[in-house]
């Protein structure tokens, strides 16, 4: 484990027999995870320019997801992804995985505290735990905003969402029913997708037909699953995406929409994702 520079930003770099990983000191953001013998799992923009939020890897959307519910001037997706983080603990486990615990250098919210844990090896687990340290009930919405790298988004399928309702942000939040696997669709919203699947309890599988790779994602502590891709027109307009829109899809375990939580004083909540390469 060492602190170094990667693409011009300060990162903690972890190399073991099972995996290579990089975590940014800015945002506490997992930017890279490459299991031994496999290709990189996450997409990362070639333009990483703090203090702008870093596009790629797994941004931490906390303690609100999307727009602030009451303050239109507040930054989108909360405060964690643009804060300085510290590495509190590194531990080598008996199974060969590395366990990391991180926290923000300074308090981000008067009523909530947050910490992140990572278990890095041939499989990945990631968790953010929120603690209500105040005397009032605190609303909490959040997401692990994963940018999964794909060879060609037009040739991927997302299995495990068939039969689930979703809220379509590109249709004023209208509820729709998913029929079959999700696939990229040029005809719908010009290829854009911005939806929250509701009550997703089981795992989903991202099948990359070009790479011949299947990746399984399982959530704990969250029943909302966010799916986002900008499509060609919007992607080309976003300076740190450009043609990269075709090489990632965001699949985010979340407490969002109908799964927004209310934390009582003294209460804690953990949102966790487990990622396994099946092929």
N, C-alpha and C positions, 0 to 999 in steps of 0.2 A: 504494500500500500504506500503510495507516495503522492505528494501534491506537485502538480506540474502545470504546464500550459498546453491547451489543446484548442486549435482553431482560434487562438488569440485570447482565450479566457482561462481563468484559474479553475482547475478541476482536481478532484481526488481520483487517482487512477489505481485500479485494482487488477492485478493479473494473478491468476491461479491456474492449476492444471485443468480446471473445468470451465473457466470463462475469463473474458476481459470485460471490464466495465469502467465507465467514467461518470462522475457525478459533479455537477457544477457547484462551486461555492456560492454563486449567484443564483438564488432561487432554490437551492438544495435539490437541483433537478437532475434526475437520471437522464443522461444524454445518450449513452451507448451501452449495449449489452450484446456480447457476441460469445455464445457458448462454443466450447472447443469443437472444432470440426464443422462448424456451421457459419453461415453468413450473418452479418449484422441484422439484428431484429428491428431496431428503431431507425426511422428516418430523421435526419437533422438538417436544417437549412444551412447552406454554405455561408449565410450571413448571420452571425451571432454577434449582436451589438448591444451589450448592456449600456445604459439602464433600460433599454427596451426589453420586454419579455422575450425569452429565448424560444424560438419556434422549432420544436422537435423534441425527441426523447419523450419524457413524461412530465410536462408542467404540472405543478400542484395548484389546482384551483381551490382556494380556501380563503376566508370562511364563507364566501358566497360564490355560486356558479353563475356565469353570465353577468347580466347587469345587476347592480345593487338593487334590492327590492324597494328602497326608499330614497336613495341619494343618486340622482342622475350624474353627478360630478365624480362619483367614486369610480376607481378603475375597474374595468371589466375583469371578471374571474378572481377578484379578491386581491390579497396583499402578499401571500406567501411566495408567489413566483417571481417577485421583484425584490425580495428581501435577502440580506446576507445571512447565510446559514453556517453553523459550526458542526464539526464532526465530534460527537461526544464519546463514541465508543466503537471499537473495532474488535471483533472476536472471531477466531477460527473455530468452527464447530467440528464435532467428531465426524460428521458425514462429509467434510471437506468444504462445505459452504462457508462463505464469509457473512457475518452478521454485523450490520452497521446501524448505529442510532445517530440521528441528526436532529438539530433544533435550530430555530432562528436565533441570531445573535441578540436581538432585542425583542421585547414584547410587541406583537402586531395588533393586539385587540385587548381592550380593557377587561373584557369578561371571559375571553377564551385563550387558552394556551394550546400549542400544537407541537407534536413531535413526529418524526418519520422513521420508519425502520425498513431496512432492506436485507433480504437473504439472497445472496448471489452465488450461483453455481450453474450447473447445467439446466436447472429450472430457476425461475425468478419469483420471489414473493416481495410485495411492497405494501406497506400499510402507513396510513396517517391516522393518528389518534388525537382527538380533540378533547380538552378538559374544560368544563365550566368552572372557572376559578372565581367567579363573581357571586353576587347575591340575587341576580335576576335570571329569569328564563332567557336563553339565548338561541335565536334561530341559527341553523347550520345547513348550508347547502355546499356541495363540494364535488370534485371529480379528480380522478387520476387520468389526465388528458393525454393518453398514449397515442403517439404517431407511429403506426406500424409500417415498416418499409415493405413495399411490394414491387415486383418487377413492372407491372402494368395494371393499374386499377381497373381497367376495362375487362380484365381477365381474372377477377377474384370473385369469390362467393363468401358470404357470411352465413354459416349454418347455425341453427339453434334459435332463430327469431321467428320462424314460421308460426303463425297463429297468435302472435303477440300484437297487442294494440300499441300504437305509437302516436306521439304528438308531433305534428309536422310544423316546425317553425317557419317554413317557407310557404305555409298555407294558413297563417294566422293561428297556429296551434291546433288546427283541426285534428281530431282523432281519426286514425285510419287503422286498418287491419292488415298486417303483413301476410301475404300469401306466398308461400314457398321461401326459398333462400333469398337474401338480399343480393342484388347484383347492380353494378353501375348501369345507369339508364340515361342515355343522352336525351331522351324525349321528355323526361320528367325534370322540370326546373333547370333545363339546360345542362344536366349532369351534376348539379349541386345536390347535396343531401345534408340536412340539418334536422335531426329528429331525436326524440327521446323515447326509447322502448320502455314500456311499463311492466313492472312485476316480472322481471327476468331473474328467475331463481337458479336455473341450471347453467352449465357452461355453454359458451359459444365457440365456434371454430372458424378461424379465418383460413380459407383455402386459396393459396396462390397457385394458379394453374400453370403459370409460366415457370416459376421456380420449382414447382413440384413440392411445395412445402405447406404443411398444415400446422397451425398454431392454435392451441386451446387456451382460452381465457375464462377464468372463474372468479366471480366476485363473492366477497363476504362483507356483510354490513351495509350493503347497498343493493337495491332492487331496480334501479334505473340504469339503462345502458344508452349512452349517447353515441350517435353515429354521425360523423361530419366529414364531408369532402367538399372543397370549393368548386370543383368542376373547372373546365378550361377557361371560361371567360373571366370569372372572378379570380381564379388562380393566377392568371397572367397579370392581373391588376395589383396583386399583393406583392410588394417589393421583395420580401424574403421567401417567396414561394416560386413565382414564375412557372417555368415548365416542370418544376418539382411536384406540381399538383397530381401528376400522373403516377407518382412513385410512393404515395403513402395513402393510408386511410386512418382516420382517427376513430378508435373504438374506446370508449371511456366508461369505466365503472364509476358510478356516481350516486350521490344523494341529491336528487334534483327533481323538478316537477312535483309529482304527487309524493315523492319520497323525501322531501325536505324534512329535516328533523328539528325538534325543539329540545334543547338540553336544559335540564333542571340544574340548579346550583349543586355543585359537587359531582355531577354526572359526567361520564366520559363516553365517547363513541369512537369506534375504529372502523374505517373503510379500508378494505384490503383487496388486492388482486393477486392471483397466482397465474403464471404464464408458463406453459409447457410446449416445447416443440415436439410434435408427434411424429414428424418425418425428418 
